[in-house]
Amino acid sequence: MCPIWILSLYIKIQTLAEALLDESGQDLIEYVLVASLISLAAIIGVKSVATAVGDAFTGIGTKLGTYIS
């Protein structure tokens, strides 16, 4: 028969091992990584589109300025 402290230590080690081997949160982490990559790509895309739209309005403003003056 083993002492009670060895049994208690064994149960604690088993609980820790089960917690470390649990992969239930893995899917959530993958979804977060995919969502962050998509948002990063959207931010970069919006910046380039905003620059292009700004340049287009500047060009239109310049053309209109030559007709008005």
HELIX and SHEET records of a PDB file:
HELIX    1   1 ILE A    4  LEU A   21  1                                  18    
HELIX    2   2 GLN A   26  ILE A   68  1                                  43    
END                                                                             
